[in-house]
Amino acid sequence: MSAREFFDIPGGIHPDERKTLSNRTAIQSAPLPKRLILPLNQHIGTPAEPCVSVGQRVLKGQLIAEATSAVSVPVHAPTSGTVSFIGAQPYPHVSGMLAPAVVIDSDGLDEWAPLQPCDHFHQLAATELLEKIRAAGVNGLGGAGFPTAVKLSARPQQKIHTLIINGTECEPYITADDLLMREKAAELLSGINILAHLIQPEEVLIGIEDNKPEAAAAILRLIGERPYEVVVFPTKYPSGGEKQLIQILTGREVPSGGLPADVGVLCQNVGTTVAIHDAVILGRPLISRITTLTGEALARPMNVECLLGTPVSELLAFAGLQQDKLNRLIMGGPMMGFTLPALDVPVIKTTNCLLASTAAELPAPPPAQPCIRCGDCAQVCPASLLPQQLHFFALGEQTDQLKAHQLFDCIECGACAYVCPSSIPLVQYYRAAKAGIREQEQLQQKADYSKQRFEFRQERLRLAEEQKEAERQARAERNAKARASQTDSSPVAPADEQLKRLKIEASMAQVALKKAEKQLAQHDTDELKAQIAQLRRAAEAAQLALQQAQANAPEPAAVPSSSADDQLKKARIEAAMLKAQVRKLEKVESPNAEQQAQLEQMRSQLSSAEQALGNSPTPAPTPAATPAKPVVDAALKKAKIELAVKRAELKKAEKAELAEAELQSLRAAVSVAETALHAAEAASPKPAPEHVLVNKSGLDEQQRALKTEVAFARADLRKLERDGSAAAQALDSARTRLAEAERQLAAYQEQSAC
C-alpha cells in the first residue's frame, strides 16, 4: 500500500452504506436466460446498426450490430441462439420508453464464435490495440458509458502523465467493483498493463476507499514489481466522481467545463479495465458484467456475473425477490440511480446495481417545503456550487444565470437533496434545467445552420443572376453590333421607311375609325358622332398622305405575278378539292342511289378539271413568282397541323367512349381537314405525296366489350399474383377467366376479318 499523500474534497456526506448486504458472498453466475434483449444504444453516442436478420442463428460473441459513427460501439450476441425480433423493446429508463433492440432466443448451447486472443500485446501498435478495444464494444462500466476507445484515442494538448484506476465505488449498497477487485485482481492488473502501454503515463494510481480492505489487499498481493500505487483514502460520498477522485489523489482541480485530460490525467473504472483485458488478451467482446443484486426485498442479496440483455425479472427471481415486500426497484444506487417502472427491462452495459427496496428501507420523501435558506446544500456540494441559487434560477428558467453559476459542473450526486431539511428534490430541478438548456442549444444550432444555408443560397442566386445579366448584356451587344453591321451593308432608303410608316399610320387610323363606328351602332350619342367625324378626317388625311408618297415613290423592280399563274393555282386547288370529295364518297361501303349519283357527278367534274389543268400552259418561272412559295408552303404546313390535331381529338374521344353523335362530328371535322390538306398539297409546288387509304373506323360495341373484359381479367390476375397470401383456387379461377376472355376476343376478330 502506498504512503502517498492524498487530499480532501469540499463538501461530501456519509450516508448509510448498507454494503454488507451483498459483499459477503462470492460472485455468482446467473442462469442462462431463454430470451435476451440487446438494446442498440447501451452507451453515450450514436446507436449501433443491426447487421443480422430475423431468423438468423448467431453464436456467442458474434457481432450483431455495428458502430455507426466515431462515438459509438458495436453490440455482440451474449449467447448462441436465433434472432427472433428486431425493433422497439423495453429499455431501462425512468420514462419507461421503448428503444430499438435485437432479441435473441437462446438455444441453450452457449456456443462461442471463433475468437482471436492475443498474449503479446506489447508487439502491437497503439492503433491495433485501440481497434481491438473498439471492436469488442467496450465502453465505460462505472459511469455514463462513454466509448472507451474514443476516450483513449483523444489526445489533448499536453501529455497524459497520470493514469488513475477508479476502484472507489462510493455509492451506498453497490459492491460490484469491490467483488471484482477481490476475485479478478490478476485480470485487472493485466488491463492496467495494456492501458499503461497505450498511454505511457509517468505514474499509475489505483484509488480505493478504506471500506474495501479485502480489495486493496488482493491487488497489493499481485502488484509485485509493477510501478503502480494503491492509494487507500477515507470513505466519503461522492469521492468516486471522476473530478473528485483526481482532486483526492493529485490535488489538481479539473477546470470548470473542462476534462481530466486538461490537467494531464486519464481515469478508467476497474470494470472497464477488466473488459479491456478480456478484449485484448482473450479476444472476447463485452457481453457480460458483474451486477449487484441487493435490497431488503431480496432473500439472497449477492453479486452476479450476468449476460447483457438478461431480463431484470429473472435476475431478481434468482436472488429470491419477495414481491410482497418490494416497494421500489432502483437501477443504480439510492443516490444517483433511478426507479424502474417495470421488471421486463434488460441488463445493459452500465447496469451496476439492482436495488429492490422495501417501504421501510427507502421511505418516500415527505412533501417539499419552501426553501429556508439554511445553506446546508452549499456546504455538502463537492463541486463548490450554490445549489440554492441554482434551484431558484431553474424555477425561473433563467438560462443565462444557470450557465453563469456553472450548472453543468453539477455531477448530480444528490448530496444537496440528501441534506435538505425542506425535502426539495434539487437534483431533479437541475436535470430538467440541463435538458432545457441542451434543447435550446440544439434549436439554436439548427437555426444558425438554417440561416447559414439560407445566406449561402441567396449568395448563389445573386451570383447566378449576375452571371445571367452579364450574358444578357453580352448578347445585346452582339446583336447591336450585328444590326449595325447589317445596316451598314444594306441600308434602307429613307423613302421606303417613310412609306412604311405612312402605311402603318393609315391602317391604324382605319382600325380606330371602324372600332368607333361599332360603338356608335350600339350607343348612338352625340359625343361618339363627333369622335367618329374627327377619326374619319384623320383617316382620310393619313390615306391622302400615303397616296401622295406612293405616287412620288419609284416603281418597284419586281414584276407582278401573271394572271396565268393565278389561274393555274386556282385550277389545281379546284382539282384537289374534287379529288378529295371523290375519295370520301368512295370510302362509303354501301352507298345509296343518291350517293352513287353524286359520286359519278364528282368523277365527271374531276375528269374535266384534270383535263383543263393538263391543257393549261405552264408559265416560265420568274423572279417575281419566287416569293409565292413560302406562302404555299406555310398553308401546307398549317393544313397538316390542323389534320393532326383533329385526328388526335378523334382518337382521344374514342378512348373516352363518347357518344356516337360526338364521334360523328369529330370524324366529319377530320374529313374536312383531310380535304383542306389535299387542296394545299395540290397548290404546293412540291410533288404530291402518295396517299394510302387506311381503315380507321372505330371499334364496334361487341369488340370493345370483349377487349374490356380481357383488360379487367388480366388486371385481376396480376393483383392476385402480387398478393402473397392469395389462395391457389382464386389464382386458378383468375387464369381461367383471362384465357376464356382472350379466346372469345380472338374468335370474334377472326370472324370479323372473314
Buried (B, 14 or more C-beta within 10 A) or exposed (E): BEEBEBEEBBBBBEBEBBBEBBBEEEBBEBBBBEBBBBBBBBBBBBBBBBBBEEEEBBBBBBBBBBBBEEBBBBBBBBBBBBBBBBEEBBBBBEEEEEBBBBBBBBBEEBBEBEEEEBEEBEEBEEEEBBBBBBBBBBBBBBBEBBBBBBBBBEEBEEEBBBBBBBBBBBBBBBBBBBBBBBBBBBBBBBBBBBBBBBBEBEBBBBBBBEBBEEBBBBBBEEBEEEEBBBBBBEBBBBBBBBBBBBBBBBEBBBEEEEBBBBBBBBBBBBBBBBBBBBBBBBBBBBBBBBBBBBBBBBEEBBBBBBBBBBBBBBBBBBBBBBEEBBBBBBBBBBBBBEBBBEBEBBBBBBBBBBBBBBEEBBEEEEEEEEBEEEEBBBBBBBBEBBBBBBBBBBEEEBBEBBBEBBBBBBBBBBBBBBBBEBEBBBBEBBBEBBEBBEEEEEEEEEEEEEEEEEEEEEEEEEEEEEEEEEEEEEEEEEEEEEEEEEEEEEEEEEEEEBBEEBBEBBBEBBEBBEEBEEBBEEEEEEEBEEBBEEBBEBBEEBBEBBEEBEEEEEEEEEEEBBEEBEBBBEBBBBBBBBBBBBBBBEEEEEBEEEEEEBBEEBBEBBEEBBEEBEEEEEBEEEEBBEEBEEEBBEBBEEBBEBBEEBBEEBBEBBEEEBEEEEBEEBBEBBBBBBBBBBBBBBBBEEEEEEEEEEEEEBEEEEBEBBBEBBEEBBEBBEEBEEEEEEEEEEBEBBBEBBEEBBEBBEEBEEEEEE
